[in-house]
Amino acid sequence: MRAFQVLVSVTRERKISLVARDLEQARLAVRDLLAAGETIKRVDQLGEARSGRAGEALRHLLGCDYLDLDGLAASFREQVRGLDAGELNVAAGSSTILYLLPGIVEAFRERHPDVRLSLHNVTGASGLDLLRSDGVDLAVGSMLDVPADLSYSPVYRFEPMLIMPLDHPLAGKRDLRLEDLSPYGLILPPKRLTTYRLVDLVFQQNRVPYTVALEVGGWEVIKQYVAMGLGISIVTAICLTEADRQRLATRSLARWFPSRSYGIVMRKGKFLSPQARAFVELIQPELLAPRAHDEGGHSER
């Protein structure tokens, strides 16, 4: 137990030099206790183990009052499983995570089961901040204005759609005009989001009045309220499923509204880890392929 008292002291205080003498005496005991799981191969590497996610897992296990010595190695191994295979952090908005990424994540997990994959549910500026600070490896989503320090590669495009209850007057109207939407209240996402600003811009440009009946976040909530007859909405086709078409009428608004692209956002000049490259290749295989002018060869000059 003396060995673990020393190890706990070092892990908590982060001052190896203050307990160096005790640590030297405890090395063999600590190594023997943890060798079964090969969780710490060398106690003199504790300085490295104290940082990063492995250190967090170790501190969590050592922070309790009672230690199950027999199960410590297995517990530590379980908490850091996949660290050797690396980790991947991806930023994405709710719509992307819910409608676009499931198949991609499933394929990635099948091919790389030991990689720790974390999806950060963020939108707008928050996602860009994470990208710039290396809080995430890359982002997947929709961008209208691309900052100079980032690169955006659109991969998918989705039409703008008008959704309404099945028995709504506009559902069967033959020649739909933008003016036809004016009498009906719109259910839209909050003003801070791109969809609201885009809807407002299109109506303003066409000098067509409109009313907002309800502001609510999340396409699933919006679809539910539309199905209940509380209003109509303008959404991106990415969020529409076959089940939705059983309860909602849909009409394309591509005549007035631009399609929304979804793709990969990366910080220019950032080195992508093998895990990040593998994820990108599942979305757009040719994106990271060497370009012709990047390959070696004779110059024409």
C-alpha positions as YAML, in Angstrom:
chain: A
units: angstrom
residues:
- id: 1
  name: MET
  ca: [0.00, 0.00, 0.00]
- id: 2
  name: ARG
  ca: [2.98, 2.31, 0.53]
- id: 3
  name: ALA
  ca: [3.61, 2.14, -3.19]
- id: 4
  name: PHE
  ca: [0.14, 3.39, -3.98]
- id: 5
  name: GLN
  ca: [0.35, 6.15, -1.38]
- id: 6
  name: VAL
  ca: [3.42, 7.45, -3.15]
- id: 7
  name: LEU
  ca: [1.80, 7.07, -6.57]
- id: 8
  name: VAL
  ca: [-1.32, 8.91, -5.41]
- id: 9
  name: SER
  ca: [0.85, 11.68, -3.97]
- id: 10
  name: VAL
  ca: [2.74, 12.11, -7.21]
- id: 11
  name: THR
  ca: [-0.39, 12.00, -9.33]
- id: 12
  name: ARG
  ca: [-2.29, 14.50, -7.20]
- id: 13
  name: GLU
  ca: [0.53, 16.91, -6.42]
- id: 14
  name: ARG
  ca: [2.30, 16.65, -9.77]
- id: 15
  name: LYS
  ca: [5.62, 17.15, -7.99]
- id: 16
  name: ILE
  ca: [7.73, 14.10, -8.68]
- id: 17
  name: SER
  ca: [10.88, 15.69, -7.29]
- id: 18
  name: LEU
  ca: [9.34, 16.02, -3.81]
- id: 19
  name: VAL
  ca: [8.76, 12.28, -3.55]
- id: 20
  name: ALA
  ca: [11.59, 11.00, -5.71]
- id: 21
  name: ARG
  ca: [13.17, 9.05, -2.89]
- id: 22
  name: ASP
  ca: [9.90, 7.37, -1.95]
- id: 23
  name: LEU
  ca: [9.10, 6.75, -5.58]
- id: 24
  name: GLU
  ca: [12.41, 4.98, -6.10]
- id: 25
  name: GLN
  ca: [11.60, 2.68, -3.22]
- id: 26
  name: ALA
  ca: [8.11, 2.04, -4.53]
- id: 27
  name: ARG
  ca: [8.90, 1.32, -8.15]
- id: 28
  name: LEU
  ca: [9.06, -2.44, -7.96]
- id: 29
  name: ALA
  ca: [5.86, -2.68, -5.94]
- id: 30
  name: VAL
  ca: [3.97, -0.43, -8.30]
- id: 31
  name: ARG
  ca: [5.29, -2.22, -11.35]
- id: 32
  name: ASP
  ca: [4.31, -5.59, -9.94]
- id: 33
  name: LEU
  ca: [0.78, -4.41, -9.18]
- id: 34
  name: LEU
  ca: [0.20, -2.98, -12.63]
- id: 35
  name: ALA
  ca: [2.26, -5.35, -14.78]
- id: 36
  name: ALA
  ca: [-0.64, -7.74, -15.39]
- id: 37
  name: GLY
  ca: [-2.46, -5.17, -17.48]
- id: 38
  name: GLU
  ca: [0.69, -3.52, -18.85]
- id: 39
  name: THR
  ca: [-0.92, -0.24, -17.97]
- id: 40
  name: ILE
  ca: [2.28, 1.41, -16.86]
- id: 41
  name: LYS
  ca: [5.33, -0.32, -18.28]
- id: 42
  name: ARG
  ca: [7.82, 1.95, -16.54]
- id: 43
  name: VAL
  ca: [7.06, 3.95, -13.44]
- id: 44
  name: ASP
  ca: [9.82, 6.40, -14.37]
- id: 45
  name: GLN
  ca: [7.50, 7.42, -17.23]
- id: 46
  name: LEU
  ca: [4.97, 8.71, -14.72]
- id: 47
  name: GLY
  ca: [5.73, 12.26, -15.77]
- id: 48
  name: GLU
  ca: [4.35, 11.45, -19.20]
- id: 49
  name: ALA
  ca: [1.40, 9.49, -17.83]
- id: 50
  name: ARG
  ca: [0.38, 12.46, -15.68]
- id: 51
  name: SER
  ca: [-0.53, 14.48, -18.76]
- id: 52
  name: GLY
  ca: [-3.21, 13.82, -21.33]
- id: 53
  name: ARG
  ca: [-6.16, 11.48, -21.19]
- id: 54
  name: ALA
  ca: [-4.18, 8.57, -19.76]
- id: 55
  name: GLY
  ca: [-3.19, 10.77, -16.85]
- id: 56
  name: GLU
  ca: [-6.80, 11.79, -16.32]
- id: 57
  name: ALA
  ca: [-7.88, 8.16, -16.23]
- id: 58
  name: LEU
  ca: [-5.10, 7.31, -13.79]
- id: 59
  name: ARG
  ca: [-5.91, 10.25, -11.52]
- id: 60
  name: HIS
  ca: [-9.56, 9.24, -11.55]
- id: 61
  name: LEU
  ca: [-8.71, 5.72, -10.43]
- id: 62
  name: LEU
  ca: [-6.23, 6.91, -7.81]
- id: 63
  name: GLY
  ca: [-8.52, 9.61, -6.46]
- id: 64
  name: CYS
  ca: [-10.83, 7.26, -4.61]
- id: 65
  name: ASP
  ca: [-10.42, 6.32, -0.96]
- id: 66
  name: TYR
  ca: [-10.58, 2.60, -1.62]
- id: 67
  name: LEU
  ca: [-8.59, 0.84, -4.33]
- id: 68
  name: ASP
  ca: [-9.43, -2.58, -5.69]
- id: 69
  name: LEU
  ca: [-5.87, -3.70, -6.34]
- id: 70
  name: ASP
  ca: [-6.90, -6.78, -8.29]
- id: 71
  name: GLY
  ca: [-9.12, -4.78, -10.62]
- id: 72
  name: LEU
  ca: [-6.98, -1.66, -10.98]
- id: 73
  name: ALA
  ca: [-5.03, -2.83, -14.02]
- id: 74
  name: ALA
  ca: [-8.16, -3.92, -15.87]
- id: 75
  name: SER
  ca: [-9.99, -0.72, -14.97]
- id: 76
  name: PHE
  ca: [-7.14, 1.48, -16.15]
- id: 77
  name: ARG
  ca: [-6.78, -0.52, -19.37]
- id: 78
  name: GLU
  ca: [-10.49, -0.12, -20.08]
- id: 79
  name: GLN
  ca: [-10.42, 3.64, -19.50]
- id: 80
  name: VAL
  ca: [-7.53, 4.23, -21.88]
- id: 81
  name: ARG
  ca: [-8.47, 1.58, -24.44]
- id: 82
  name: GLY
  ca: [-7.80, 2.94, -27.88]
- id: 83
  name: LEU
  ca: [-5.22, 5.52, -26.86]
- id: 84
  name: ASP
  ca: [-2.51, 3.63, -28.71]
- id: 85
  name: ALA
  ca: [-4.74, 3.68, -31.79]
- id: 86
  name: GLY
  ca: [-5.22, 7.42, -31.38]
- id: 87
  name: GLU
  ca: [-8.25, 9.64, -31.05]
- id: 88
  name: LEU
  ca: [-10.33, 11.82, -33.32]
- id: 89
  name: ASN
  ca: [-12.34, 14.92, -32.46]
- id: 90
  name: VAL
  ca: [-14.93, 16.20, -34.94]
- id: 91
  name: ALA
  ca: [-17.08, 19.31, -34.60]
- id: 92
  name: ALA
  ca: [-20.56, 19.30, -36.13]
- id: 93
  name: GLY
  ca: [-23.98, 20.81, -35.64]
- id: 94
  name: SER
  ca: [-27.03, 18.89, -34.50]
- id: 95
  name: SER
  ca: [-28.41, 18.44, -38.03]
- id: 96
  name: THR
  ca: [-25.11, 17.07, -39.31]
- id: 97
  name: ILE
  ca: [-24.74, 14.68, -36.38]
- id: 98
  name: LEU
  ca: [-28.33, 13.50, -36.60]
- id: 99
  name: TYR
  ca: [-28.90, 13.18, -40.34]
- id: 100
  name: LEU
  ca: [-25.55, 13.13, -42.17]
- id: 101
  name: LEU
  ca: [-22.96, 11.46, -39.97]
- id: 102
  name: PRO
  ca: [-24.60, 8.24, -38.69]
- id: 103
  name: GLY
  ca: [-23.59, 6.15, -41.70]
- id: 104
  name: ILE
  ca: [-20.12, 7.68, -41.80]
- id: 105
  name: VAL
  ca: [-19.57, 7.14, -38.08]
- id: 106
  name: GLU
  ca: [-20.78, 3.54, -38.38]
- id: 107
  name: ALA
  ca: [-18.34, 2.85, -41.21]
- id: 108
  name: PHE
  ca: [-15.49, 4.51, -39.32]
- id: 109
  name: ARG
  ca: [-16.17, 2.47, -36.18]
- id: 110
  name: GLU
  ca: [-16.21, -0.74, -38.20]
- id: 111
  name: ARG
  ca: [-12.84, 0.03, -39.78]
- id: 112
  name: HIS
  ca: [-11.18, 1.64, -36.76]
- id: 113
  name: PRO
  ca: [-12.84, 0.20, -33.63]
- id: 114
  name: ASP
  ca: [-10.01, 1.19, -31.26]
- id: 115
  name: VAL
  ca: [-9.91, 4.88, -32.18]
- id: 116
  name: ARG
  ca: [-11.54, 7.16, -29.63]
- id: 117
  name: LEU
  ca: [-14.05, 9.18, -31.68]
- id: 118
  name: SER
  ca: [-15.63, 12.27, -30.08]
- id: 119
  name: LEU
  ca: [-18.35, 14.29, -31.82]
- id: 120
  name: HIS
  ca: [-18.58, 17.85, -30.49]
- id: 121
  name: ASN
  ca: [-22.10, 19.20, -30.93]
- id: 122
  name: VAL
  ca: [-21.44, 22.87, -31.67]
- id: 123
  name: THR
  ca: [-22.67, 25.44, -34.16]
- id: 124
  name: GLY
  ca: [-21.31, 28.50, -35.90]
- id: 125
  name: ALA
  ca: [-18.54, 30.45, -34.21]
- id: 126
  name: SER
  ca: [-18.13, 27.88, -31.43]
- id: 127
  name: GLY
  ca: [-17.15, 25.21, -33.91]
- id: 128
  name: LEU
  ca: [-14.72, 27.52, -35.69]
- id: 129
  name: ASP
  ca: [-13.12, 28.46, -32.37]
- id: 130
  name: LEU
  ca: [-12.57, 24.78, -31.58]
- id: 131
  name: LEU
  ca: [-11.04, 24.26, -35.00]
- id: 132
  name: ARG
  ca: [-8.67, 27.22, -34.67]
- id: 133
  name: SER
  ca: [-7.56, 26.23, -31.17]
- id: 134
  name: ASP
  ca: [-6.98, 22.59, -32.19]
- id: 135
  name: GLY
  ca: [-9.79, 21.50, -29.90]
- id: 136
  name: VAL
  ca: [-11.00, 19.39, -32.81]
- id: 137
  name: ASP
  ca: [-9.25, 17.86, -35.81]
- id: 138
  name: LEU
  ca: [-11.86, 18.93, -38.33]
- id: 139
  name: ALA
  ca: [-15.48, 20.00, -38.67]
- id: 140
  name: VAL
  ca: [-18.35, 18.77, -40.81]
- id: 141
  name: GLY
  ca: [-21.23, 21.06, -41.63]
- id: 142
  name: SER
  ca: [-22.54, 23.87, -43.80]
- id: 143
  name: MET
  ca: [-20.76, 27.15, -44.46]
- id: 144
  name: LEU
  ca: [-21.89, 30.23, -46.36]
- id: 145
  name: ASP
  ca: [-18.92, 32.51, -45.70]
- id: 146
  name: VAL
  ca: [-15.52, 30.84, -45.46]
- id: 147
  name: PRO
  ca: [-12.85, 32.67, -43.40]
- id: 148
  name: ALA
  ca: [-9.43, 33.08, -44.98]
- id: 149
  name: ASP
  ca: [-7.70, 30.79, -42.48]
- id: 150
  name: LEU
  ca: [-10.04, 27.85, -43.11]
- id: 151
  name: SER
  ca: [-10.76, 25.60, -46.06]
- id: 152
  name: TYR
  ca: [-14.24, 24.32, -46.86]
- id: 153
  name: SER
  ca: [-14.85, 21.42, -49.24]
- id: 154
  name: PRO
  ca: [-18.56, 20.97, -50.02]
- id: 155
  name: VAL
  ca: [-19.54, 17.35, -50.53]
- id: 156
  name: TYR
  ca: [-23.32, 17.15, -50.31]
- id: 157
  name: ARG
  ca: [-26.08, 19.50, -51.49]
- id: 158
  name: PHE
  ca: [-29.66, 19.60, -50.27]
- id: 159
  name: GLU
  ca: [-32.66, 21.48, -51.64]
- id: 160
  name: PRO
  ca: [-34.67, 23.96, -49.58]
- id: 161
  name: MET
  ca: [-38.11, 22.54, -48.88]
- id: 162
  name: LEU
  ca: [-41.43, 23.93, -47.74]
- id: 163
  name: ILE
  ca: [-43.07, 21.58, -45.23]
- id: 164
  name: MET
  ca: [-46.69, 21.69, -44.07]
- id: 165
  name: PRO
  ca: [-49.45, 19.36, -42.86]
- id: 166
  name: LEU
  ca: [-50.78, 16.94, -45.47]
- id: 167
  name: ASP
  ca: [-54.12, 18.77, -45.70]
- id: 168
  name: HIS
  ca: [-52.63, 22.27, -45.96]
- id: 169
  name: PRO
  ca: [-53.98, 24.49, -48.80]
- id: 170
  name: LEU
  ca: [-50.48, 24.94, -50.25]
- id: 171
  name: ALA
  ca: [-49.87, 21.18, -50.44]
- id: 172
  name: GLY
  ca: [-51.88, 20.82, -53.64]
- id: 173
  name: LYS
  ca: [-51.49, 24.30, -55.11]
- id: 174
  name: ARG
  ca: [-50.45, 23.94, -58.72]
- id: 175
  name: ASP
  ca: [-48.23, 26.98, -59.30]
- id: 176
  name: LEU
  ca: [-46.63, 27.86, -56.01]
- id: 177
  name: ARG
  ca: [-45.40, 31.42, -55.61]
- id: 178
  name: LEU
  ca: [-43.35, 32.90, -52.79]
- id: 179
  name: GLU
  ca: [-46.24, 35.29, -52.11]
- id: 180
  name: ASP
  ca: [-48.46, 32.30, -51.33]
- id: 181
  name: LEU
  ca: [-46.51, 31.73, -48.10]
- id: 182
  name: SER
  ca: [-47.30, 35.18, -46.68]
- id: 183
  name: PRO
  ca: [-50.69, 34.38, -45.07]
- id: 184
  name: TYR
  ca: [-49.23, 31.50, -43.07]
- id: 185
  name: GLY
  ca: [-47.01, 31.83, -40.03]
- id: 186
  name: LEU
  ca: [-43.54, 30.33, -40.34]
- id: 187
  name: ILE
  ca: [-41.89, 28.13, -37.74]
- id: 188
  name: LEU
  ca: [-38.18, 28.91, -37.93]
- id: 189
  name: PRO
  ca: [-34.96, 28.27, -36.01]
- id: 190
  name: PRO
  ca: [-33.67, 31.10, -33.76]
- id: 191
  name: LYS
  ca: [-32.50, 34.32, -35.43]
- id: 192
  name: ARG
  ca: [-28.83, 33.65, -34.64]
- id: 193
  name: LEU
  ca: [-28.79, 30.67, -37.01]
- id: 194
  name: THR
  ca: [-28.10, 30.80, -40.74]
- id: 195
  name: THR
  ca: [-31.51, 29.44, -41.77]
- id: 196
  name: TYR
  ca: [-33.42, 32.33, -40.22]
- id: 197
  name: ARG
  ca: [-31.13, 34.94, -41.77]
- id: 198
  name: LEU
  ca: [-31.35, 33.28, -45.17]
- id: 199
  name: VAL
  ca: [-35.16, 33.13, -45.07]
- id: 200
  name: ASP
  ca: [-35.32, 36.79, -44.09]
- id: 201
  name: LEU
  ca: [-32.89, 37.76, -46.87]
- id: 202
  name: VAL
  ca: [-34.87, 35.96, -49.60]
- id: 203
  name: PHE
  ca: [-38.19, 37.46, -48.56]
- id: 204
  name: GLN
  ca: [-36.66, 40.92, -48.31]
- id: 205
  name: GLN
  ca: [-35.00, 40.65, -51.74]
- id: 206
  name: ASN
  ca: [-38.30, 39.63, -53.30]
- id: 207
  name: ARG
  ca: [-40.22, 42.26, -51.32]
- id: 208
  name: VAL
  ca: [-42.60, 39.66, -49.98]
- id: 209
  name: PRO
  ca: [-43.95, 40.07, -46.43]
- id: 210
  name: TYR
  ca: [-43.84, 37.15, -44.03]
- id: 211
  name: THR
  ca: [-44.68, 36.40, -40.42]
- id: 212
  name: VAL
  ca: [-42.94, 34.19, -37.89]
- id: 213
  name: ALA
  ca: [-45.38, 32.20, -35.79]
- id: 214
  name: LEU
  ca: [-42.79, 30.45, -33.67]
- id: 215
  name: GLU
  ca: [-39.03, 30.29, -33.16]
- id: 216
  name: VAL
  ca: [-37.70, 26.94, -31.99]
- id: 217
  name: GLY
  ca: [-34.40, 25.11, -32.25]
- id: 218
  name: GLY
  ca: [-33.99, 21.72, -33.89]
- id: 219
  name: TRP
  ca: [-35.43, 20.33, -37.11]
- id: 220
  name: GLU
  ca: [-37.15, 17.47, -35.29]
- id: 221
  name: VAL
  ca: [-39.08, 19.89, -33.08]
- id: 222
  name: ILE
  ca: [-39.95, 22.07, -36.06]
- id: 223
  name: LYS
  ca: [-41.27, 19.08, -38.02]
- id: 224
  name: GLN
  ca: [-43.38, 17.98, -35.07]
- id: 225
  name: TYR
  ca: [-44.96, 21.41, -34.64]
- id: 226
  name: VAL
  ca: [-45.65, 21.66, -38.37]
- id: 227
  name: ALA
  ca: [-47.32, 18.24, -38.30]
- id: 228
  name: MET
  ca: [-49.49, 19.50, -35.44]
- id: 229
  name: GLY
  ca: [-50.72, 22.34, -37.65]
- id: 230
  name: LEU
  ca: [-49.02, 25.17, -35.75]
- id: 231
  name: GLY
  ca: [-47.47, 26.65, -38.89]
- id: 232
  name: ILE
  ca: [-45.40, 25.93, -41.98]
- id: 233
  name: SER
  ca: [-41.63, 25.90, -42.28]
- id: 234
  name: ILE
  ca: [-38.72, 26.12, -44.68]
- id: 235
  name: VAL
  ca: [-36.14, 23.42, -44.03]
- id: 236
  name: THR
  ca: [-33.24, 21.77, -45.79]
- id: 237
  name: ALA
  ca: [-33.94, 18.39, -47.37]
- id: 238
  name: ILE
  ca: [-31.19, 16.85, -45.24]
- id: 239
  name: CYS
  ca: [-33.63, 16.57, -42.35]
- id: 240
  name: LEU
  ca: [-36.49, 14.89, -44.22]
- id: 241
  name: THR
  ca: [-36.91, 11.14, -43.91]
- id: 242
  name: GLU
  ca: [-39.35, 8.68, -45.47]
- id: 243
  name: ALA
  ca: [-41.29, 8.66, -42.21]
- id: 244
  name: ASP
  ca: [-41.67, 12.45, -42.42]
- id: 245
  name: ARG
  ca: [-43.28, 12.18, -45.84]
- id: 246
  name: GLN
  ca: [-46.05, 10.11, -44.28]
- id: 247
  name: ARG
  ca: [-47.14, 13.02, -42.11]
- id: 248
  name: LEU
  ca: [-45.87, 16.11, -43.96]
- id: 249
  name: ALA
  ca: [-46.42, 17.57, -47.42]
- id: 250
  name: THR
  ca: [-43.28, 18.94, -49.05]
- id: 251
  name: ARG
  ca: [-42.65, 21.37, -51.90]
- id: 252
  name: SER
  ca: [-39.32, 22.42, -53.35]
- id: 253
  name: LEU
  ca: [-38.38, 26.08, -52.92]
- id: 254
  name: ALA
  ca: [-35.26, 25.85, -55.07]
- id: 255
  name: ARG
  ca: [-36.68, 28.57, -57.32]
- id: 256
  name: TRP
  ca: [-36.12, 31.16, -54.62]
- id: 257
  name: PHE
  ca: [-33.77, 29.68, -52.05]
- id: 258
  name: PRO
  ca: [-30.26, 28.36, -52.72]
- id: 259
  name: SER
  ca: [-29.34, 24.77, -51.96]
- id: 260
  name: ARG
  ca: [-27.35, 24.20, -48.79]
- id: 261
  name: SER
  ca: [-24.03, 22.45, -49.07]
- id: 262
  name: TYR
  ca: [-22.49, 20.32, -46.34]
- id: 263
  name: GLY
  ca: [-18.85, 19.40, -46.32]
- id: 264
  name: ILE
  ca: [-15.53, 19.28, -44.51]
- id: 265
  name: VAL
  ca: [-13.97, 22.27, -42.77]
- id: 266
  name: MET
  ca: [-10.27, 22.25, -41.90]
- id: 267
  name: ARG
  ca: [-7.73, 24.77, -40.70]
- id: 268
  name: LYS
  ca: [-5.32, 25.67, -43.47]
- id: 269
  name: GLY
  ca: [-1.84, 24.30, -42.88]
- id: 270
  name: LYS
  ca: [-2.97, 21.85, -40.20]
- id: 271
  name: PHE
  ca: [-1.36, 18.42, -40.24]
- id: 272
  name: LEU
  ca: [-4.06, 15.77, -40.21]
- id: 273
  name: SER
  ca: [-3.55, 12.68, -38.08]
- id: 274
  name: PRO
  ca: [-4.02, 9.26, -39.70]
- id: 275
  name: GLN
  ca: [-7.35, 9.00, -37.86]
- id: 276
  name: ALA
  ca: [-8.55, 12.32, -39.29]
- id: 277
  name: ARG
  ca: [-7.44, 11.37, -42.78]
- id: 278
  name: ALA
  ca: [-9.30, 8.08, -42.53]
- id: 279
  name: PHE
  ca: [-12.47, 9.92, -41.51]
- id: 280
  name: VAL
  ca: [-12.16, 12.46, -44.33]
- id: 281
  name: GLU
  ca: [-11.62, 9.70, -46.88]
- id: 282
  name: LEU
  ca: [-14.93, 8.12, -45.89]
- id: 283
  name: ILE
  ca: [-16.69, 11.38, -46.73]
- id: 284
  name: GLN
  ca: [-14.72, 12.46, -49.80]
- id: 285
  name: PRO
  ca: [-12.04, 9.96, -50.84]
- id: 286
  name: GLU
  ca: [-10.39, 12.23, -53.41]
- id: 287
  name: LEU
  ca: [-10.09, 15.29, -51.15]
- id: 288
  name: LEU
  ca: [-6.69, 14.34, -49.73]
- id: 289
  name: ALA
  ca: [-5.38, 12.72, -52.89]
- id: 290
  name: PRO
  ca: [-2.18, 14.33, -54.24]
- id: 291
  name: ARG
  ca: [-2.88, 16.86, -56.96]
- id: 292
  name: ALA
  ca: [-1.07, 16.67, -60.27]
- id: 293
  name: HIS
  ca: [0.99, 19.82, -59.66]
- id: 294
  name: ASP
  ca: [2.00, 18.55, -56.21]
- id: 295
  name: GLU
  ca: [3.60, 15.40, -57.59]
- id: 296
  name: GLY
  ca: [7.26, 15.26, -58.44]
- id: 297
  name: GLY
  ca: [8.35, 15.45, -62.03]
- id: 298
  name: HIS
  ca: [10.19, 17.47, -64.60]
- id: 299
  name: SER
  ca: [9.43, 21.16, -64.80]
- id: 300
  name: GLU
  ca: [8.31, 22.57, -68.10]
- id: 301
  name: ARG
  ca: [10.35, 25.66, -67.55]
...
